[in-house]
């Protein structure tokens, strides 16, 4: 053993000749890796916090809600949309067919002090295709008691058939049902009556009445 070998050391630490033991410091690679991981985590947290602040100040929640409104549909609305053909079919079945003017018999009564209005109005309705029944003065129940342009009076069954058809000829008239069983409709001329609706406008109203607007369905909603 060389005299340079410290007491109690041998083996690979034994110094022979001109060789000396190399006492290396522990490697710092582990600390470097841990430092890199910690830096990456810190950068990620800073980035996430920045995005949250951007959402708060720029209304990110509204944008995401808008994206959902455009992209995704409510499952319930989707199911409703699949049933639209059946709903439209049921709607068409429930809708009662409207009578033509010729199928509507109109009794014209004058409830104003002005003479000749009943006959004049009846003649004009006849020209427009309506069937005319009785023409004369109103009974005591309605004489000088009808405000507005007039009163359209008929059976309950005529409330959504004959009365609306006749109503296209006199704008602003009140619609009312009574207990009669017959199918004719009364037109009682009111105190504010001047003339029937212009024929051109009445024809447009009648055409629109024959093609009612469909009931809004799920596909009409903005969410989908």
C-alpha positions as CSV (number, residue, x, y, z in Angstrom):
1,X,0.0,0.0,0.0
2,X,1.3,3.4,-0.9
3,X,2.1,5.8,1.8
4,X,-0.4,8.2,0.2
5,X,-3.3,5.9,0.9
6,X,-5.3,7.2,3.9
7,X,-5.6,4.9,6.8
8,X,-8.6,2.5,6.5
9,X,-9.0,3.0,2.8
10,X,-8.3,0.3,0.3
11,X,-9.6,-1.3,-2.7
12,X,-10.3,1.1,-5.5
13,X,-9.3,4.0,-3.2
14,X,-5.9,2.6,-2.8
15,X,-3.4,5.0,-4.3
16,X,-0.5,3.4,-6.1
17,X,2.2,5.2,-7.9
18,X,1.1,8.6,-9.2
19,X,-2.7,8.0,-9.2
20,X,-5.0,9.9,-6.8
21,X,-8.6,9.3,-5.8
22,X,-11.1,11.4,-7.7
23,X,-13.8,12.6,-5.3
24,X,-16.7,13.7,-7.7
25,X,-19.5,15.9,-6.6
26,X,-23.1,14.3,-6.9
27,X,-24.7,15.0,-10.3
28,X,-27.1,18.0,-10.5
29,X,-29.2,16.5,-13.3
30,X,-32.1,15.6,-11.0
31,X,-32.4,19.2,-9.7
32,X,-32.3,20.5,-13.3
33,X,-35.2,18.3,-14.3
34,X,-37.3,19.3,-11.3
35,X,-36.6,22.9,-12.0
36,X,-37.8,22.5,-15.6
37,X,-41.0,20.8,-14.5
38,X,-41.7,23.5,-11.9
39,X,-41.2,26.2,-14.5
40,X,-43.6,24.5,-17.0
41,X,-46.3,24.2,-14.3
42,X,-45.9,27.8,-13.3
43,X,-46.2,28.9,-17.0
44,X,-49.3,26.8,-17.4
45,X,-51.0,28.3,-14.3
46,X,-50.2,31.8,-15.5
47,X,-51.7,31.1,-18.9
48,X,-54.9,29.6,-17.5
49,X,-55.3,32.6,-15.2
50,X,-54.9,34.9,-18.1
51,X,-57.6,33.1,-20.1
52,X,-60.0,33.4,-17.2
53,X,-59.4,37.1,-17.0
54,X,-60.0,37.5,-20.7
55,X,-63.3,35.6,-20.4
56,X,-64.4,37.9,-17.5
57,X,-63.6,41.2,-19.3
58,X,-64.7,40.2,-22.9
59,X,-67.9,38.2,-22.1
60,X,-66.6,34.8,-22.9
61,X,-69.6,33.2,-21.3
62,X,-71.9,35.0,-23.8
63,X,-69.8,33.8,-26.7
64,X,-69.9,30.2,-25.5
65,X,-73.7,30.5,-25.0
66,X,-74.0,31.8,-28.6
67,X,-71.9,28.9,-29.8
68,X,-74.2,26.5,-28.1
69,X,-77.2,28.2,-29.6
70,X,-75.8,27.8,-33.1
71,X,-74.1,24.5,-32.8
72,X,-76.1,22.3,-30.4
73,X,-79.9,21.8,-30.2
74,X,-81.9,21.0,-27.2
75,X,-82.8,17.3,-27.4
76,X,-86.4,18.2,-26.5
77,X,-86.6,20.7,-29.4
78,X,-85.1,18.1,-31.7
79,X,-87.8,15.6,-30.6
80,X,-90.4,18.3,-31.2
81,X,-89.0,19.0,-34.7
82,X,-89.4,15.3,-35.6
83,X,-93.1,15.5,-34.7
84,X,-93.7,18.6,-36.9
85,X,-95.3,16.7,-39.8
86,X,-97.7,15.0,-37.5
87,X,-98.6,18.3,-35.8
88,X,-99.2,20.0,-39.1
89,X,-101.4,17.1,-40.2
90,X,-103.4,17.3,-37.0
91,X,-103.8,21.1,-37.4
92,X,-105.1,20.7,-41.0
93,X,-107.6,18.1,-39.8
94,X,-108.9,20.3,-37.0
95,X,-109.3,23.4,-39.2
96,X,-112.9,23.6,-40.4
97,X,-113.4,24.3,-44.1
98,X,-114.6,27.9,-44.7
99,X,-117.8,28.4,-46.6
100,X,-117.8,30.5,-49.8
101,X,-119.7,33.8,-49.7
102,X,-122.5,32.1,-51.7
103,X,-123.0,29.6,-48.9
104,X,-123.4,32.3,-46.3
105,X,-127.0,33.6,-45.9
106,X,-126.9,37.2,-44.5
107,X,-129.8,39.0,-42.8
108,X,-129.2,42.8,-42.9
109,X,-130.7,45.0,-40.2
110,X,-130.4,48.7,-39.7
111,X,-129.9,49.8,-36.1
112,X,-129.3,53.5,-36.9
113,X,-131.6,56.4,-37.5
114,X,-130.4,56.7,-41.1
115,X,-132.8,55.2,-43.6
116,X,-132.0,53.0,-46.5
117,X,-128.7,51.5,-45.1
118,X,-130.0,48.0,-44.8
119,X,-131.1,47.7,-48.4
120,X,-128.0,49.5,-49.8
121,X,-125.7,47.2,-47.8
122,X,-127.6,44.1,-48.8
123,X,-127.4,44.9,-52.5
124,X,-123.7,45.4,-52.2
125,X,-123.2,42.1,-50.4
126,X,-125.3,40.4,-53.1
127,X,-122.9,41.7,-55.7
128,X,-120.0,40.3,-53.8
129,X,-121.6,36.8,-53.9
130,X,-123.4,36.5,-50.6
131,X,-126.9,35.1,-50.3
132,X,-129.3,37.7,-48.8
133,X,-132.1,36.7,-46.4
134,X,-134.2,39.3,-44.5
135,X,-133.6,43.0,-44.9
136,X,-135.1,45.7,-42.6
137,X,-134.8,47.6,-39.3
138,X,-133.2,46.1,-36.2
139,X,-135.4,44.8,-33.4
140,X,-135.8,46.8,-30.1
141,X,-132.9,44.7,-28.6
142,X,-130.4,46.3,-31.0
143,X,-132.1,49.4,-32.4
144,X,-129.8,52.4,-31.8
145,X,-127.8,50.3,-29.3
146,X,-125.0,49.0,-31.6
147,X,-121.9,51.0,-31.3
148,X,-119.1,50.7,-33.8
149,X,-119.5,49.8,-37.5
150,X,-121.8,46.8,-36.8
151,X,-122.5,43.5,-35.1
152,X,-122.2,40.1,-36.7
153,X,-124.5,37.6,-35.0
154,X,-124.9,33.9,-35.5
155,X,-124.9,30.4,-34.1
156,X,-121.9,29.0,-32.2
157,X,-121.1,26.7,-35.1
158,X,-120.7,29.8,-37.3
159,X,-118.2,31.5,-34.9
160,X,-115.2,30.2,-36.9
161,X,-116.8,29.7,-40.3
162,X,-119.6,31.9,-41.6
163,X,-119.1,34.9,-39.3
164,X,-115.3,35.4,-40.1
165,X,-116.1,35.1,-43.8
166,X,-118.8,37.9,-43.5
167,X,-116.4,39.8,-41.2
168,X,-114.0,40.4,-44.1
169,X,-116.6,42.7,-45.6
170,X,-117.0,45.0,-42.6
171,X,-113.8,45.9,-40.7
172,X,-114.3,46.6,-37.0
173,X,-117.6,44.8,-36.6
174,X,-118.2,42.9,-33.4
175,X,-118.6,39.1,-33.6
176,X,-121.0,37.4,-31.3
177,X,-122.8,34.1,-31.0
178,X,-126.4,33.3,-29.8
179,X,-128.5,30.2,-29.2
180,X,-129.9,30.0,-32.7
181,X,-129.8,26.6,-34.5
182,X,-130.1,27.9,-38.1
183,X,-127.1,28.7,-40.2
184,X,-127.8,32.3,-41.3
185,X,-125.8,35.3,-40.0
186,X,-127.2,38.7,-39.0
187,X,-125.4,41.9,-39.9
188,X,-126.7,44.6,-37.7
189,X,-125.5,48.0,-38.9
190,X,-124.0,50.2,-36.1
191,X,-123.9,53.9,-35.4
192,X,-120.4,54.3,-36.9
193,X,-121.1,52.5,-40.1
194,X,-120.2,54.3,-43.3
195,X,-119.6,51.7,-46.0
196,X,-118.5,48.1,-46.4
197,X,-114.9,47.4,-46.7
198,X,-113.6,48.1,-50.2
199,X,-114.0,45.0,-52.4
200,X,-110.3,44.8,-53.2
201,X,-109.4,44.8,-49.5
202,X,-112.2,42.4,-48.6
203,X,-111.0,40.0,-51.3
204,X,-107.5,40.1,-49.8
205,X,-108.8,39.5,-46.3
206,X,-110.9,36.6,-47.5
207,X,-107.9,35.0,-49.3
208,X,-105.8,35.4,-46.2
209,X,-108.5,33.9,-44.1
210,X,-108.5,30.8,-46.3
211,X,-104.7,30.4,-45.7
212,X,-104.1,30.9,-42.0
213,X,-100.6,31.1,-40.6
214,X,-99.3,27.8,-39.3
215,X,-98.6,27.3,-35.6
216,X,-94.9,28.0,-34.7
217,X,-92.9,24.8,-34.4
218,X,-89.6,23.8,-32.8
219,X,-87.7,24.4,-36.0
220,X,-88.8,28.1,-35.9
221,X,-87.0,28.7,-32.6
222,X,-83.7,30.5,-32.7
223,X,-81.9,28.0,-30.5
224,X,-81.6,25.5,-33.4
